[in-house]
Amino acid sequence: MPDDEYNEFCELTADQRDALWGWIGESLEPSDRRCDSYELKHLFERSPEGFYITDAQFRAAMWLSGFFGRRYHGRRYEDCESRYYYVRPKPEGLIRKLVEADVLSEWAVDAILGTGEGSA
């Protein structure tokens, strides 16, 4: 991880760092789907616990969470701002967030997993 990304990450308060790490841990899991860091940072910002962060702060948090960004082909890691990660949303994390937003748990499960259990 480049020093400037880490230094920018350290500008966040301890509570902000914890919220960002918590969101990453609850919301993302490894996958074969490729997601851009800029796209993921916007998902975090739009989440109920989200707030504005820079792409560099998000990349540093992903690195410290064990998700190592990959560089785009033909460019050195340091020259490319955005990275990409092979992750997808964790279904159980999304279900929990819907339930916390007062969606009936059966409906939340059906919306995320498509099980048909919530349709009545």
N, C-alpha and C positions, 0 to 999 in steps of 0.2 A: 504494500500500500504506500503510495507517495506521501511524503511528510505533509504536504499542503492539505491533502484530504483529511489526515488525522488532526492537524491543527484546526481546521475548520470544524470538524466534528467536536473538538474540545470546547468550542465556543457555545455549544448547547449547554443548558443547565443540567444538573444531575437528574432532575425529574424528567426533562425532555429526553435525555439519553435513555432512561429507563422505559419511558413510554414507547420510544422508537424500537428499542430492543424487544420489548414485550409484543409489539405489533408484528414484528418480523417473526418471532417465535410462535405466536398464535396463528398467524395468517398465511405463512408460506411453508411449502415443503418441496423437496427435490422432485424434479419431473424432467421429461424430455421436451417440454415446451419452452421456447426461448422468449424471455422477457427483457426488455430494455430497462436500465436503471432509471431513466427519466420517466418512463411509464409507471414503474413501481412506486417511485417517490410521489407521484400524483395520486395513486391509489391510497397511499398512507395519508396524504394531506386531506383527502376527502372522507377518510374514516372518522367515526365519532371521536376517537381519541387523537386525531391528527392535528397538525399545525404546519405552518410553512417551514420547509427545510430546503437546503440546496442539494443539488445532485451529488456534490462531493460529500456532504454530510451523510446522505443516504448510502453512498458507496462505501464509506468508512464503516458505517453501522453494519452493513451486510458483511463486510470483510471480518469484522470483530465477532459477528454471529456465526461465522463458519461458512458463509456463502462467498466464494471467491469469484469475482467478476472476470469475464473473459474479454479479451480485446477483439476489436473488429479486425478482420483479416486485412493485411496490407498496411496496418498502422501500428506504430509502437504504442504500448500501453499508456505511457506518459503523455502521448500526443492526442489521445482520444478522450474526450470528456466522459461520454456515456460508456457503460460497460453492458454486457448482457449476461444474464443468469439463466440457468435451467431450473425454473421453479414454477409452481402453480399454487393457487389458493388452497388452503387446507379446508376441506368441507366442514369438519367439526368446528373450526374457528368461525366460519361464516354462519353456521347454524346458531352458535352461541351469540354472535353479534345480533342476529335477527331476533332471537328470543329476548335479549337485553333491550331491544327496541320495541318490545311488547307485541311481537308477532307470535301467534300461538305456536308452540313447539312442533306440533304435527305439521302445520303449514310450512314452517321453516325447513323441516326435514324434507318434505315433498318438493319445495322450491329448489333446494340445493341438490338433493340426490335423485329427485324424480321417481320416488318410490310409489307414489299414488296413495300413501297412507293419510295424507292431509286432505284429500278431496272427499268431501261428504256433503 
